[in-house]
Amino acid sequence: MPKIPIKVKKGQSTDKVTEEMKVDLRNGLAEEHKQPSRKWLFLSVGLFLIIVFSILGYWFFSSQKMTFADLIPEEAVIFGLINQQELYPQMAPLNQFLGENNFYGQGAMNRLNDYFNQAQLGFQEDIQLLFKPEIAFILLPGNSETSFPFILLLEKKGSTAQISRILDKIEPKLREDYNFSSQIYRQIEITILRPLSLTVNYLYSQIGDYFIISNSQESFEKMIDSIIEK
């Protein structure tokens, strides 16, 4: 192999050439390391925010739509929410239709309206405003009291005193068609209405943030348990 001569000029240091030829790769490596770490940081923060907003959204919509979900007995056959503010305007034409066709339950509905009228109360003006819009309807398996035990669960917006004043006005009218009695269950007073001509009883009570109506004492007491123990 032929030899290639290398000439170095006098006065020029080889150290200088060597220094000029050096390439510092550390900065490039540092930049390469910085970019992925920054990217992962942004991705992590974004993922965290998505999870947080998802949890908050789920909690918000669940709390809005399933206000009574944690109170529903496990053995419930049917559970539904009724928006009383949306339902009431539709009741007038329905009542007219039922009245014209002699619907079986129309008599009870007419009596209820009579109770309000005699007590000089309006449903929308005096009663509806005391409760939040949604009413829970719960149907439970038949028991020794009735084959159709139901519960109506209302969440109070007015105070206990306000609701008691309304009841004080209605109850004298109810006593014309029902025998009244009361019982204490877990320090909660339950009012029991026994129709003069029927065997089915009706019960109601205020407990905490709720007003309960039912036609079964067994089911009523289970609902009180759920409210107290939730």
C-alpha positions as a Markdown table, in Angstrom:
| # | Residue | x | y | z |
|---|---|---|---|---|
| 1 | Met | 0.0 | 0.0 | 0.0 |
| 2 | Pro | 1.5 | 3.4 | -0.9 |
| 3 | Lys | 2.3 | 5.7 | 1.9 |
| 4 | Ile | 0.4 | 9.1 | 2.0 |
| 5 | Pro | 2.5 | 11.8 | 3.4 |
| 6 | Ile | 1.0 | 14.2 | 5.9 |
| 7 | Lys | 2.4 | 17.7 | 6.1 |
| 8 | Val | 2.0 | 19.9 | 9.2 |
| 9 | Lys | 2.9 | 23.5 | 8.8 |
| 10 | Lys | 5.2 | 25.0 | 11.2 |
| 11 | Gly | 3.6 | 27.1 | 13.9 |
| 12 | Gln | 0.2 | 25.3 | 13.6 |
| 13 | Ser | -0.7 | 23.2 | 16.6 |
| 14 | Thr | -2.3 | 19.9 | 16.1 |
| 15 | Asp | -4.2 | 20.4 | 19.3 |
| 16 | Lys | -6.1 | 23.3 | 17.8 |
| 17 | Val | -7.1 | 21.2 | 14.8 |
| 18 | Thr | -8.2 | 18.4 | 17.0 |
| 19 | Glu | -10.3 | 20.8 | 19.2 |
| 20 | Glu | -12.0 | 22.2 | 16.1 |
| 21 | Met | -12.8 | 18.8 | 14.8 |
| 22 | Lys | -14.5 | 17.8 | 18.1 |
| 23 | Val | -18.3 | 17.5 | 18.0 |
| 24 | Asp | -20.2 | 17.8 | 21.3 |
| 25 | Leu | -23.0 | 15.3 | 20.9 |
| 26 | Arg | -24.2 | 15.8 | 24.5 |
| 27 | Asn | -26.4 | 18.8 | 23.6 |
| 28 | Gly | -28.1 | 16.8 | 20.9 |
| 29 | Leu | -28.7 | 13.9 | 23.2 |
| 30 | Ala | -30.0 | 16.2 | 25.8 |
| 31 | Glu | -32.5 | 17.8 | 23.3 |
| 32 | Glu | -33.6 | 14.3 | 22.3 |
| 33 | His | -34.2 | 13.4 | 25.9 |
| 34 | Lys | -36.0 | 16.7 | 26.7 |
| 35 | Gln | -38.5 | 16.4 | 23.8 |
| 36 | Pro | -40.0 | 13.0 | 24.8 |
| 37 | Ser | -40.1 | 13.8 | 28.5 |
| 38 | Arg | -42.0 | 17.0 | 27.7 |
| 39 | Lys | -44.3 | 15.2 | 25.4 |
| 40 | Trp | -45.1 | 12.6 | 28.0 |
| 41 | Leu | -45.7 | 15.3 | 30.6 |
| 42 | Phe | -48.3 | 17.0 | 28.3 |
| 43 | Leu | -49.9 | 13.6 | 27.6 |
| 44 | Ser | -50.0 | 12.8 | 31.3 |
| 45 | Val | -51.6 | 16.1 | 32.3 |
| 46 | Gly | -54.1 | 15.8 | 29.5 |
| 47 | Leu | -55.1 | 12.3 | 30.5 |
| 48 | Phe | -55.4 | 13.4 | 34.1 |
| 49 | Leu | -57.7 | 16.2 | 33.2 |
| 50 | Ile | -59.9 | 13.9 | 31.0 |
| 51 | Ile | -60.3 | 11.5 | 33.9 |
| 52 | Val | -61.1 | 14.3 | 36.4 |
| 53 | Phe | -63.7 | 15.8 | 34.1 |
| 54 | Ser | -65.2 | 12.4 | 33.3 |
| 55 | Ile | -65.6 | 11.6 | 37.0 |
| 56 | Leu | -67.1 | 15.0 | 37.7 |
| 57 | Gly | -69.5 | 14.7 | 34.7 |
| 58 | Tyr | -70.6 | 11.2 | 35.8 |
| 59 | Trp | -71.2 | 12.4 | 39.4 |
| 60 | Phe | -73.1 | 15.5 | 38.2 |
| 61 | Phe | -75.4 | 13.6 | 35.8 |
| 62 | Ser | -75.9 | 10.7 | 38.2 |
| 63 | Ser | -76.8 | 13.0 | 41.0 |
| 64 | Gln | -79.3 | 14.8 | 38.8 |
| 65 | Lys | -81.0 | 11.8 | 37.3 |
| 66 | Met | -80.7 | 9.3 | 40.1 |
| 67 | Thr | -81.4 | 11.4 | 43.1 |
| 68 | Phe | -83.2 | 8.5 | 44.9 |
| 69 | Ala | -81.0 | 5.6 | 43.6 |
| 70 | Asp | -79.3 | 4.9 | 46.9 |
| 71 | Leu | -82.7 | 4.6 | 48.6 |
| 72 | Ile | -84.4 | 2.1 | 46.4 |
| 73 | Pro | -84.9 | -1.3 | 48.1 |
| 74 | Glu | -83.1 | -4.2 | 46.4 |
| 75 | Glu | -86.3 | -6.1 | 46.0 |
| 76 | Ala | -88.1 | -3.3 | 44.1 |
| 77 | Val | -90.1 | -4.5 | 41.1 |
| 78 | Ile | -90.3 | -1.1 | 39.4 |
| 79 | Phe | -88.6 | 2.2 | 40.0 |
| 80 | Gly | -89.4 | 5.3 | 38.0 |
| 81 | Leu | -89.0 | 9.1 | 38.3 |
| 82 | Ile | -92.0 | 11.4 | 37.7 |
| 83 | Asn | -91.4 | 15.0 | 36.9 |
| 84 | Gln | -94.4 | 16.6 | 38.6 |
| 85 | Gln | -93.8 | 20.0 | 37.0 |
| 86 | Glu | -94.0 | 18.5 | 33.5 |
| 87 | Leu | -96.8 | 16.1 | 34.3 |
| 88 | Tyr | -99.3 | 18.5 | 36.0 |
| 89 | Pro | -100.0 | 20.7 | 32.9 |
| 90 | Gln | -100.9 | 17.4 | 31.0 |
| 91 | Met | -103.3 | 16.2 | 33.7 |
| 92 | Ala | -106.2 | 18.6 | 32.9 |
| 93 | Pro | -107.0 | 17.1 | 29.5 |
| 94 | Leu | -106.4 | 13.6 | 30.9 |
| 95 | Asn | -108.8 | 14.2 | 33.8 |
| 96 | Gln | -111.4 | 15.4 | 31.3 |
| 97 | Phe | -111.0 | 12.3 | 29.2 |
| 98 | Leu | -111.1 | 10.0 | 32.2 |
| 99 | Gly | -114.2 | 11.8 | 33.6 |
| 100 | Glu | -116.0 | 11.5 | 30.3 |
| 101 | Asn | -115.3 | 7.8 | 30.1 |
| 102 | Asn | -116.1 | 7.0 | 33.8 |
| 103 | Phe | -112.6 | 5.8 | 34.5 |
| 104 | Tyr | -112.4 | 3.7 | 37.7 |
| 105 | Gly | -109.8 | 5.9 | 39.4 |
| 106 | Gln | -111.4 | 9.2 | 38.5 |
| 107 | Gly | -113.5 | 9.2 | 41.7 |
| 108 | Ala | -110.4 | 9.2 | 43.9 |
| 109 | Met | -108.8 | 11.9 | 41.8 |
| 110 | Asn | -111.9 | 14.1 | 42.1 |
| 111 | Arg | -112.0 | 13.6 | 45.9 |
| 112 | Leu | -108.3 | 14.6 | 46.1 |
| 113 | Asn | -109.1 | 17.8 | 44.2 |
| 114 | Asp | -112.1 | 18.4 | 46.5 |
| 115 | Tyr | -109.9 | 18.1 | 49.6 |
| 116 | Phe | -107.6 | 20.8 | 48.2 |
| 117 | Asn | -110.5 | 23.0 | 47.2 |
| 118 | Gln | -112.2 | 22.7 | 50.6 |
| 119 | Ala | -108.9 | 23.5 | 52.3 |
| 120 | Gln | -108.6 | 26.5 | 50.0 |
| 121 | Leu | -105.3 | 25.2 | 48.6 |
| 122 | Gly | -104.0 | 25.1 | 45.1 |
| 123 | Phe | -101.8 | 22.2 | 44.1 |
| 124 | Gln | -99.4 | 24.3 | 41.9 |
| 125 | Glu | -99.5 | 27.4 | 44.1 |
| 126 | Asp | -99.3 | 25.8 | 47.6 |
| 127 | Ile | -98.2 | 22.2 | 47.4 |
| 128 | Gln | -96.0 | 21.7 | 44.3 |
| 129 | Leu | -93.6 | 24.4 | 45.3 |
| 130 | Leu | -92.8 | 22.6 | 48.6 |
| 131 | Phe | -91.1 | 19.7 | 46.8 |
| 132 | Lys | -88.4 | 19.3 | 44.2 |
| 133 | Pro | -89.6 | 18.4 | 40.7 |
| 134 | Glu | -88.9 | 14.7 | 40.6 |
| 135 | Ile | -91.0 | 12.1 | 42.5 |
| 136 | Ala | -89.8 | 8.6 | 42.9 |
| 137 | Phe | -92.4 | 5.8 | 42.3 |
| 138 | Ile | -91.4 | 2.4 | 43.7 |
| 139 | Leu | -93.4 | -0.8 | 43.3 |
| 140 | Leu | -92.5 | -3.6 | 45.6 |
| 141 | Pro | -93.5 | -7.3 | 45.7 |
| 142 | Gly | -96.9 | -8.1 | 47.1 |
| 143 | Asn | -97.2 | -8.7 | 50.8 |
| 144 | Ser | -99.8 | -9.6 | 53.3 |
| 145 | Glu | -101.3 | -6.1 | 53.3 |
| 146 | Thr | -101.7 | -5.6 | 49.5 |
| 147 | Ser | -100.8 | -7.2 | 46.2 |
| 148 | Phe | -99.7 | -3.8 | 44.9 |
| 149 | Pro | -97.5 | -2.1 | 47.6 |
| 150 | Phe | -96.1 | 1.2 | 46.3 |
| 151 | Ile | -94.1 | 4.1 | 47.7 |
| 152 | Leu | -94.1 | 7.7 | 46.5 |
| 153 | Leu | -90.9 | 9.4 | 47.7 |
| 154 | Leu | -90.7 | 13.2 | 47.4 |
| 155 | Glu | -87.6 | 15.3 | 48.2 |
| 156 | Lys | -88.6 | 18.4 | 50.2 |
| 157 | Lys | -87.8 | 21.9 | 49.1 |
| 158 | Gly | -89.9 | 23.6 | 51.8 |
| 159 | Ser | -89.3 | 23.3 | 55.5 |
| 160 | Thr | -90.9 | 20.7 | 57.8 |
| 161 | Ala | -93.0 | 23.5 | 59.4 |
| 162 | Gln | -94.4 | 24.7 | 56.0 |
| 163 | Ile | -95.4 | 21.1 | 55.0 |
| 164 | Ser | -97.0 | 20.5 | 58.4 |
| 165 | Arg | -99.1 | 23.7 | 58.0 |
| 166 | Ile | -100.4 | 22.4 | 54.7 |
| 167 | Leu | -101.2 | 19.0 | 56.3 |
| 168 | Asp | -103.0 | 20.7 | 59.1 |
| 169 | Lys | -105.4 | 22.3 | 56.6 |
| 170 | Ile | -106.0 | 19.1 | 54.6 |
| 171 | Glu | -106.3 | 16.6 | 57.4 |
| 172 | Pro | -109.7 | 17.9 | 58.8 |
| 173 | Lys | -111.2 | 17.2 | 55.3 |
| 174 | Leu | -109.5 | 13.8 | 55.1 |
| 175 | Arg | -111.1 | 12.8 | 58.4 |
| 176 | Glu | -114.5 | 12.8 | 56.7 |
| 177 | Asp | -113.5 | 9.8 | 54.7 |
| 178 | Tyr | -110.7 | 8.2 | 56.8 |
| 179 | Asn | -110.0 | 7.1 | 60.3 |
| 180 | Phe | -106.8 | 8.6 | 61.5 |
| 181 | Ser | -104.2 | 7.0 | 63.7 |
| 182 | Ser | -100.4 | 7.3 | 64.2 |
| 183 | Gln | -97.5 | 5.0 | 65.1 |
| 184 | Ile | -93.9 | 5.6 | 66.0 |
| 185 | Tyr | -91.2 | 3.7 | 64.1 |
| 186 | Arg | -87.5 | 4.5 | 64.8 |
| 187 | Gln | -88.6 | 7.8 | 66.4 |
| 188 | Ile | -90.5 | 8.8 | 63.2 |
| 189 | Glu | -94.2 | 9.5 | 63.5 |
| 190 | Ile | -96.3 | 7.8 | 60.8 |
| 191 | Thr | -99.8 | 8.9 | 60.1 |
| 192 | Ile | -102.1 | 6.1 | 59.0 |
| 193 | Leu | -105.3 | 6.7 | 57.1 |
| 194 | Arg | -107.9 | 3.8 | 57.2 |
| 195 | Pro | -110.8 | 4.3 | 54.7 |
| 196 | Leu | -114.2 | 3.9 | 56.1 |
| 197 | Ser | -115.3 | 1.5 | 53.4 |
| 198 | Leu | -112.1 | -0.1 | 52.2 |
| 199 | Thr | -109.4 | -2.3 | 53.8 |
| 200 | Val | -106.4 | -0.7 | 52.2 |
| 201 | Asn | -104.5 | 1.8 | 54.4 |
| 202 | Tyr | -102.5 | 4.8 | 53.4 |
| 203 | Leu | -99.5 | 6.1 | 55.3 |
| 204 | Tyr | -97.4 | 9.3 | 55.1 |
| 205 | Ser | -94.7 | 10.9 | 57.1 |
| 206 | Gln | -91.8 | 13.4 | 57.0 |
| 207 | Ile | -88.4 | 12.1 | 57.6 |
| 208 | Gly | -85.3 | 14.3 | 57.1 |
| 209 | Asp | -85.3 | 15.7 | 53.6 |
| 210 | Tyr | -88.1 | 13.4 | 52.4 |
| 211 | Phe | -91.9 | 13.0 | 52.4 |
| 212 | Ile | -93.1 | 9.5 | 52.0 |
| 213 | Ile | -96.5 | 8.1 | 51.0 |
| 214 | Ser | -97.4 | 4.4 | 50.8 |
| 215 | Asn | -100.2 | 1.9 | 51.0 |
| 216 | Ser | -98.1 | -0.7 | 53.0 |
| 217 | Gln | -96.8 | -0.3 | 56.4 |
| 218 | Glu | -94.1 | -3.0 | 55.8 |
| 219 | Ser | -92.9 | -1.2 | 52.7 |
| 220 | Phe | -93.1 | 2.2 | 54.5 |
| 221 | Glu | -90.9 | 0.9 | 57.4 |
| 222 | Lys | -88.3 | -0.4 | 54.9 |
| 223 | Met | -88.1 | 3.0 | 53.3 |
| 224 | Ile | -87.5 | 4.6 | 56.7 |
| 225 | Asp | -84.7 | 2.1 | 57.3 |
| 226 | Ser | -83.1 | 3.0 | 53.9 |
| 227 | Ile | -83.2 | 6.7 | 54.7 |
| 228 | Ile | -81.8 | 6.4 | 58.2 |
| 229 | Glu | -79.1 | 4.0 | 57.2 |
| 230 | Lys | -78.0 | 5.5 | 53.9 |
